[in-house]
Amino acid sequence: MISRTMANDHNLRIYDSILGLLSDADNPTPLVRLNKVSPFKHTQVFVKLEWYNPFGAVKDRIAANLICDAEERGVIKPGTKLVEATSGNTGLGLAMIGNAKGYKVETTLSQEIPQEKRTVLRFFGANVVEMDDSLCPAPGAPEGAIAKARETAEAEPDTVLLDQYANEANPDSHYRTTGPEIWRQTEGRVTHFVAGLGTCGTITGTGRFLKDQNPEVKVIGVHPEEGHDIPGVRSANQLQQTQLFLPDEYNGTVEVSDREAYDLCLRLNREESIIAGPSSGMALAGAFKTVPDEAGTIVVVIFPDNVFKYASSFQRHFPEFCPTDATGETGETAGPSKNDQFIAEMMENLKNPHDSVRAKTLGETLGEPGAPLIVDVRPADMFAETRLPGSINIPQSELSERFGELPEDRDAPIVMVCGIGKFSKPTTLYLKSLGYRNVRSLKGGINEWVRKGQPTE
Ligand SMILES: Cc1ncc(COP(=O)(O)O)c(C=O)c1O
C-alpha cells in the first residue's frame, strides 16, 4: 500500500526506490525457454535475462554487493569517491547506485569499449578515464585501466577501489542472489549452468551455490578467442591472470569465436525475439558445444546484457546492417563536434573505394602479376593460426620500427589486414602518412575474407 514508509511489493511491482528492483530470490530476473535456435531434441535450454536488473546488466548485482560489503566494513560512506576499472557494465551499476546513495564514481576503461557505453557512463554522471587497454581490462597491464584505478585510489584521499577483479563480494553477490534464483525457478532440477567468463564472479558464485545444493550440477565457463571483440569477457590468456577464475571449481571451459558469438546473437534476436547482447550469444554457443542432448537435462545460460549498447560493435560484424556508405543515411544527429567531423572525414576517406578493398576484389588479384603486398598487422600468434596466402606479418605495435621491410617504392600496391578491419584502417592511414599512395585496408578483415570463402594458409 502506498505510504511514506512502504515496503517493496514484488507482486504489485511497486517499490520504495529504484534500489528495490535489484534482483534476488524474491525478485528474480526472468528465466526464458528457447524454442527455435536450440539444436537439442531432448535437453531444455533456459536463458536468464540479466538486463531486467534496474540498470540493465548482470553487474548491477555485484555493484550493489561491493558497496554494501564496503559499507558494512566501514570502508566507505556517502561522499566517498569510488574508482573502478570496468568493461562498462560494473561502472554503469556503480554510477547509478552511487547516484542513489551519494557516492561519486570514476571509471577507468579501454578506449575500445563501445562508444555507447562510454557516453552513457558520462550521462549517468561517472567521470570516465579512457586508457589504451584491451576490451576487458587486461590483468597486469602496467598502463592499463586496472593499474590506473589502483593508482588513483592510492593517490587521492577519500577515494576507494572496490576492485571487482579480486573482491570476494563479487562472487558472493551471485551466491546470495543468482544461484538461489535459478534453484528456485527450476525447482532444483537444473543440471547444467553455463556463463561467459570476465571477472568470473558470475560463474564462481552461482556455481558454488548450485553445487552446494546438488554436487552433480555441471558448471561450464565460456570464453572468447584471443584478440576478440566481445566486451565484458576475457580470452584464455587473460583468464590465466584472473584471480576469481577457479577452473577446479568448474566442470569445463570452452572457446567461442567472434563469428559464432555474433551470429548466434543475431539469431536470438531474429528467431527467439530475445534482445540478447554479444556475450550472451557467446555463452549460448558454448552451451551448444558442451551440454549433452539427453532427456531430463535442464541447462541455464546467463545472458548478461542486451543489444542496445552494441550498435558500434554490430557495425564491424554486420557491415550490411549499417549502410553508412549510403550518403545522407548518417544525417540524423545534429551538430557533430569539430573533432567528430575530422574523424568522420578521415574514416570517410578510408571508406572510399580507393582506400579499402573488398575480399572478393583482393581475392581475384592473388598470385597475379602486380598483386599487392599483403601486410597482416595482427599479433604473431594469430598470424600463425590462419592468414592470407603470401601475406607478411608486421604486428601493429611493431610497424613504426619495421616499416623498413616495406617496399621503397611509395606507389607499390599494399593491403593492410587485421581480424575485422579495426586495426587495418589506422595502419593504412599511418602508411599514407609515410607517403605510401597505393595502400588500402581489407574491408571486414580476415573475418569477412573467410566468410566470403577466400583461401587461407
Ligand atoms: C557484457 C558482459 N558479459 C559477461 C560478463 C562476465 O561476467 P563476470 O565478470 O561475472 O565473469 C561481463 C562482465 O563484465 C559483461 O559485462
The ligand as an SDF file (V2000), in Angstrom:
LIG
                    3D

 16 16  0  0  0  0  0  0  0  0999 V2000
   28.5160   -7.9850  -21.1300 C   0  0  0  0  0  0  0  0  0  0  0  0
   29.1970   -8.8760  -20.1450 C   0  0  0  0  0  0  0  0  0  0  0  0
   29.2000  -10.1840  -20.3250 N   0  0  0  0  0  0  0  0  0  0  0  0
   29.8160  -11.0380  -19.4680 C   0  0  0  0  0  0  0  0  0  0  0  0
   30.4930  -10.5860  -18.3720 C   0  0  0  0  0  0  0  0  0  0  0  0
   31.2300  -11.5620  -17.4610 C   0  0  0  0  0  0  0  0  0  0  0  0
   30.7140  -11.6190  -16.1650 O   0  0  0  0  0  0  0  0  0  0  0  0
   31.7110  -11.8950  -14.9490 P   0  0  0  0  0  0  0  0  0  0  0  0
   32.5520  -10.7030  -14.8040 O   0  0  0  0  0  0  0  0  0  0  0  0
   30.8270  -12.1290  -13.7850 O   0  0  0  0  0  0  0  0  0  0  0  0
   32.5200  -13.1070  -15.3120 O   0  0  0  0  0  0  0  0  0  0  0  0
   30.5420   -9.2310  -18.1790 C   0  0  0  0  0  0  0  0  0  0  0  0
   31.3220   -8.7210  -17.0910 C   0  0  0  0  0  0  0  0  0  0  0  0
   31.6340   -7.5610  -17.0730 O   0  0  0  0  0  0  0  0  0  0  0  0
   29.8540   -8.3540  -19.0710 C   0  0  0  0  0  0  0  0  0  0  0  0
   29.8600   -7.0390  -18.8990 O   0  0  0  0  0  0  0  0  0  0  0  0
  1  2  1  0
  2  3  1  0
  2 15  2  0
  3  4  2  0
  4  5  1  0
  5  6  1  0
  5 12  2  0
  6  7  1  0
  7  8  1  0
  8  9  2  0
  8 10  1  0
  8 11  1  0
 12 13  1  0
 12 15  1  0
 13 14  2  0
 15 16  1  0
M  END
$$$$
